[in-house]
Amino acid sequence: MYQIRKGSWLLVVMTIFSLFLITGCSNAGNNKAPAAAVAGAPLTVKVLDVGQGDSILIRTGEQVVLVDTGDVPAREKLVSMLKSQGISTIDKLIITHPHADHLGGAIAVLDNFAVKQIYDSGQKTTTNLYKQYLTQIQKKKIPFTVVEVGTTIDLGQEVVLKVLAPEKPFFSGTDSDLNNNSIVAKLVYRSFSLLLTGDAEEESEQRMLKRDAAGLKSTLLKSGHHGSRTSSTIPFLQAVKPEAALISLGADNEYHHPHPSTLKKYNERKIKVYRTDTDGTLTVTTDGSTYNITKER
């Protein structure tokens, strides 16, 4: 795998602005891990209940990592949740793609926490939200890295994120190019793994399968695109073989997520389903061998 290339954040930001001007092995299910092992678990992942959006908090003994920031209406809630965890510094902020329900809270995060590094998919949009995000990065002089397939992000204490997507050339002409060009990363700690899929849809899943189907196998799956019917294709699920799926979504959302067909596929494969709209924030703790999933409610 290639290590992260630390290009100039300023060059990346200014280039994007110029384009704006031009174009406008674990046990199954809810694992009964020993209490002591869970209490001392060096890796904790929280799928935060931010309504219809994604925000995932990863904590190792060395680093605090936030993957996506929910939507604009959830900004205050996100900040409050992070502060309640005693967080003042975020070592790595990862934005899987620039849709509002993943990027919406970024400004509030940058305003309220010291962010040391930002990782981005490299996709560009002309929305005011995205321009404000870039402006804040430039203002605060935060190192900015565009990831690609093969990038490995070291989170310390044997925990790594392996980037599986996006792959260039970016998708163009799909039903949602921004979704299909999402960052997909596999969180790995010893024999435990969690596949973080952003909003990757069928086209992205097919490309990952073609590139390295065996590398997709993961203990747990963060359900792509909030459990939409456009994600979690059968071949993809057959490759991932997750024991449980974690779905981040808002109650009674207008998109009818999660789709009944997706839930049916999970059920047929005996994939345990956890969802933030009914269960609240989902917390995964692991010692790298055993794991436990707890629900807020």
Beta strands, then each sheet from edge to edge (+ up, - down):
strand 1: 43-47
strand 2: 56-59
strand 3: 64-67
strand 4: 89-90
strand 5: 92-95
strand 6: 114-115
strand 7: 118-120
strand 8: 144-146
strand 9: 152-156
strand 10: 159-165
strand 11: 184-189
strand 12: 192-196
strand 13: 220-222
strand 14: 244-247
strand 15: 272-275
strand 16: 282-286
strand 17: 291-295
sheet 1: 8+ 7+ 5+ 3+ 2- 1+ 16- 17+
sheet 2: 4+ 6+
sheet 3: 9+ 10- 11+ 12- 13- 14- 15-
end
